[in-house]
Amino acid sequence: MQTNLRATQELFRLTNPTAIIEMQQRFVREHLDTVMQSTATLVRAVRCTANETLHPLEAQVAQRQQAHHSYRTAAE
């Protein structure tokens, strides 16, 4: 929000078309940097959650496989 306000204020001070284009380019770069930082934060959170969830699921699968193997061995 501060970036938008600063860009708007700066836009009103500019009269040269080249300066306006440079300001717009800077705004787009800042916006994309923010989006990429936010995306990286989100991906890190998803990765952490997946890691925390994966281990218990793998343990449960291993227990079921072992129980199934034990059941088949006992039945034979």
GROMACS elastic network, one bead per residue, 0.5 to 0.9 nm:
[ bonds ]
;  ai    aj funct       b0    kb
    1     4     6  0.51629   500
    1     5     6  0.63210   500
    1     6     6  0.86257   500
    2     5     6  0.50474   500
    2     6     6  0.59968   500
    2     7     6  0.84321   500
    3     6     6  0.51128   500
    3     7     6  0.60239   500
    3     8     6  0.85535   500
    3    27     6  0.77354   500
    3    30     6  0.82407   500
    3    31     6  0.84292   500
    4     7     6  0.50882   500
    4     8     6  0.61121   500
    4     9     6  0.85863   500
    4    27     6  0.82609   500
    5     8     6  0.51597   500
    5     9     6  0.61716   500
    5    10     6  0.85305   500
    6     9     6  0.51685   500
    6    10     6  0.60678   500
    6    11     6  0.85026   500
    7    10     6  0.50672   500
    7    11     6  0.59882   500
    7    12     6  0.87699   500
    7    23     6  0.74606   500
    7    24     6  0.81031   500
    7    27     6  0.69677   500
    8    11     6  0.50157   500
    8    12     6  0.64923   500
    8    13     6  0.89376   500
    9    12     6  0.54257   500
    9    13     6  0.67173   500
   10    13     6  0.51758   500
   10    14     6  0.64829   500
   10    20     6  0.87965   500
   10    23     6  0.79258   500
   11    14     6  0.52989   500
   11    15     6  0.82334   500
   11    19     6  0.88956   500
   11    20     6  0.65979   500
   11    23     6  0.75378   500
   11    24     6  0.87614   500
   12    15     6  0.78256   500
   14    17     6  0.78934   500
   14    19     6  0.65321   500
   14    20     6  0.63035   500
   15    18     6  0.88112   500
   15    19     6  0.74960   500
   15    20     6  0.74640   500
   16    19     6  0.52641   500
   16    20     6  0.64212   500
   16    21     6  0.88899   500
   17    21     6  0.62616   500
   17    22     6  0.86575   500
   18    21     6  0.51223   500
   18    22     6  0.61972   500
   18    23     6  0.85467   500
   19    22     6  0.50697   500
   19    23     6  0.60757   500
   19    24     6  0.85888   500
   20    23     6  0.50346   500
   20    24     6  0.61716   500
   20    25     6  0.86296   500
   21    24     6  0.50331   500
   21    25     6  0.61522   500
   21    26     6  0.85989   500
   22    25     6  0.50522   500
   22    26     6  0.61748   500
   22    27     6  0.85690   500
   23    26     6  0.50883   500
   23    27     6  0.61494   500
   23    28     6  0.86791   500
   24    28     6  0.61816   500
   24    29     6  0.86078   500
   25    28     6  0.51246   500
   25    29     6  0.61758   500
   25    30     6  0.86152   500
   26    29     6  0.50874   500
   26    30     6  0.61397   500
   26    31     6  0.85159   500
   27    30     6  0.51657   500
   27    31     6  0.60732   500
   27    32     6  0.85938   500
   28    31     6  0.50049   500
   28    32     6  0.60634   500
   28    33     6  0.84787   500
   29    32     6  0.51813   500
   29    33     6  0.60689   500
   29    34     6  0.85989   500
   30    33     6  0.50704   500
   30    34     6  0.62217   500
   30    35     6  0.86738   500
   31    34     6  0.51415   500
   31    35     6  0.62291   500
   31    36     6  0.86579   500
   32    36     6  0.60526   500
   32    37     6  0.84953   500
   33    36     6  0.51491   500
   33    37     6  0.61131   500
   33    38     6  0.85468   500
   34    37     6  0.51185   500
   34    38     6  0.60939   500
   34    39     6  0.84977   500
   35    38     6  0.51218   500
   35    39     6  0.60505   500
   35    40     6  0.85809   500
   36    40     6  0.60896   500
   36    41     6  0.85727   500
   37    40     6  0.51218   500
   37    41     6  0.62365   500
   37    42     6  0.86600   500
   38    41     6  0.50814   500
   38    42     6  0.61960   500
   38    43     6  0.86513   500
   39    42     6  0.50271   500
   39    43     6  0.61108   500
   39    44     6  0.85603   500
   40    43     6  0.51076   500
   40    44     6  0.61354   500
   40    45     6  0.86230   500
   41    44     6  0.51707   500
   41    45     6  0.62928   500
   41    46     6  0.87229   500
   42    45     6  0.51128   500
   42    46     6  0.62077   500
   42    47     6  0.85923   500
   43    46     6  0.50189   500
   43    47     6  0.60200   500
   43    48     6  0.85164   500
   44    47     6  0.50714   500
   44    48     6  0.61250   500
   44    49     6  0.85847   500
   45    48     6  0.51308   500
   45    49     6  0.61516   500
   45    50     6  0.85340   500
   46    49     6  0.50900   500
   46    50     6  0.60153   500
   46    51     6  0.85452   500
   47    50     6  0.50538   500
   47    51     6  0.61234   500
   47    52     6  0.86192   500
   48    51     6  0.51553   500
   48    52     6  0.62342   500
   48    53     6  0.86155   500
   49    52     6  0.51333   500
   49    53     6  0.61133   500
   49    54     6  0.84785   500
   50    53     6  0.50688   500
   50    54     6  0.58126   500
   50    55     6  0.88294   500
   51    54     6  0.51828   500
   51    55     6  0.67021   500
   52    55     6  0.62224   500
   52    56     6  0.76108   500
   53    56     6  0.59966   500
   53    57     6  0.65466   500
   53    58     6  0.88971   500
   54    57     6  0.51689   500
   54    58     6  0.60657   500
   54    59     6  0.86204   500
   55    58     6  0.51531   500
   55    59     6  0.62124   500
   55    60     6  0.86588   500
   56    59     6  0.50503   500
   56    60     6  0.61692   500
   56    61     6  0.86707   500
   57    60     6  0.50737   500
   57    61     6  0.62152   500
   57    62     6  0.86210   500
   58    61     6  0.50977   500
   58    62     6  0.61728   500
   58    63     6  0.86305   500
   59    62     6  0.50930   500
   59    63     6  0.61852   500
   59    64     6  0.86915   500
   60    63     6  0.50835   500
   60    64     6  0.62545   500
   60    65     6  0.86325   500
   61    64     6  0.51577   500
   61    65     6  0.61552   500
   61    66     6  0.85729   500
   62    65     6  0.51060   500
   62    66     6  0.61026   500
   62    67     6  0.85416   500
   63    66     6  0.51057   500
   63    67     6  0.60638   500
   63    68     6  0.85039   500
   64    67     6  0.50127   500
   64    68     6  0.59873   500
   64    69     6  0.84530   500
   65    68     6  0.50491   500
   65    69     6  0.60798   500
   65    70     6  0.85349   500
   66    69     6  0.50207   500
   66    70     6  0.60536   500
   66    71     6  0.85192   500
   67    70     6  0.50091   500
   67    71     6  0.60620   500
   67    72     6  0.85998   500
   68    71     6  0.50887   500
   68    72     6  0.62257   500
   68    73     6  0.86238   500
   69    72     6  0.51687   500
   69    73     6  0.61571   500
   69    74     6  0.86396   500
   70    73     6  0.50926   500
   70    74     6  0.61398   500
   70    75     6  0.85915   500
   71    74     6  0.51909   500
   71    75     6  0.61732   500
   71    76     6  0.87720   500
   72    75     6  0.51111   500
   72    76     6  0.63502   500
   73    76     6  0.53497   500
